[in-house]
Amino acid sequence: LSFYRLFLHPLARFPGPKLAAVSRWYEAYCDVVQNGQYTFKIAELHKRYGRYRHAAFSIPLLSRRYQNNLLLRYWYTGPIIRISPYELHVNDPTFFD
């Protein structure tokens, strides 16, 4: 089940903590052990996993124009993060338009 949720699930391509992708224990830990800090943890997750992920990736043999397209296509994650096995969180209200 963990393998499916990490690699084969339709939401597997969205960034976020791996423990949150596998089970809902991540949310339970933040709410119970850390005294209800899950709401604030989501803001931290957006800072860590948001917009550009691994933006330093480049292939020197390719032209600069192709490198930029490659970065945007494969490494741009947008304002969406995965916060549980079946939930995404969107941080940008204009993203819905």
Contacts in CASP RR format, 6 or more apart in sequence:
PFRMAT RR
TARGET T0000
AUTHOR 0000-0000-0000
METHOD contacts of the structure
MODEL  1
LSFYRLFLHPLARFPGPKLAAVSRWYEAYCDVVQNGQYTFKIAELHKRYG
RYRHAAFSIPLLSRRYQNNLLLRYWYTGPIIRISPYELHVNDPTFFD
2 22 0 8 1.000
5 12 0 8 1.000
5 21 0 8 1.000
5 22 0 8 1.000
5 85 0 8 1.000
6 12 0 8 1.000
6 18 0 8 1.000
6 21 0 8 1.000
6 22 0 8 1.000
9 21 0 8 1.000
9 85 0 8 1.000
11 21 0 8 1.000
11 82 0 8 1.000
11 85 0 8 1.000
11 86 0 8 1.000
11 88 0 8 1.000
12 21 0 8 1.000
14 77 0 8 1.000
14 80 0 8 1.000
14 81 0 8 1.000
14 82 0 8 1.000
14 88 0 8 1.000
15 49 0 8 1.000
15 50 0 8 1.000
15 53 0 8 1.000
15 77 0 8 1.000
15 81 0 8 1.000
15 82 0 8 1.000
16 45 0 8 1.000
16 48 0 8 1.000
16 49 0 8 1.000
16 81 0 8 1.000
16 82 0 8 1.000
16 83 0 8 1.000
17 26 0 8 1.000
17 45 0 8 1.000
17 49 0 8 1.000
19 25 0 8 1.000
19 26 0 8 1.000
20 26 0 8 1.000
20 27 0 8 1.000
20 82 0 8 1.000
20 83 0 8 1.000
20 84 0 8 1.000
20 85 0 8 1.000
21 82 0 8 1.000
21 84 0 8 1.000
21 85 0 8 1.000
22 85 0 8 1.000
23 85 0 8 1.000
24 84 0 8 1.000
24 85 0 8 1.000
26 84 0 8 1.000
27 38 0 8 1.000
27 83 0 8 1.000
27 84 0 8 1.000
30 36 0 8 1.000
30 37 0 8 1.000
30 38 0 8 1.000
30 41 0 8 1.000
31 37 0 8 1.000
31 38 0 8 1.000
34 41 0 8 1.000
42 81 0 8 1.000
42 83 0 8 1.000
42 89 0 8 1.000
45 81 0 8 1.000
45 83 0 8 1.000
45 89 0 8 1.000
46 79 0 8 1.000
46 81 0 8 1.000
46 89 0 8 1.000
46 91 0 8 1.000
49 77 0 8 1.000
49 81 0 8 1.000
50 77 0 8 1.000
50 78 0 8 1.000
50 79 0 8 1.000
50 81 0 8 1.000
50 91 0 8 1.000
51 76 0 8 1.000
51 77 0 8 1.000
51 78 0 8 1.000
51 79 0 8 1.000
52 71 0 8 1.000
52 75 0 8 1.000
52 76 0 8 1.000
52 77 0 8 1.000
53 75 0 8 1.000
53 77 0 8 1.000
54 75 0 8 1.000
55 71 0 8 1.000
55 75 0 8 1.000
57 70 0 8 1.000
57 71 0 8 1.000
57 75 0 8 1.000
58 67 0 8 1.000
58 71 0 8 1.000
59 67 0 8 1.000
59 70 0 8 1.000
62 70 0 8 1.000
78 92 0 8 1.000
78 95 0 8 1.000
79 90 0 8 1.000
79 91 0 8 1.000
79 92 0 8 1.000
79 95 0 8 1.000
80 88 0 8 1.000
80 89 0 8 1.000
80 90 0 8 1.000
80 91 0 8 1.000
80 95 0 8 1.000
81 88 0 8 1.000
81 89 0 8 1.000
81 91 0 8 1.000
82 88 0 8 1.000
82 89 0 8 1.000
83 89 0 8 1.000
90 96 0 8 1.000
END
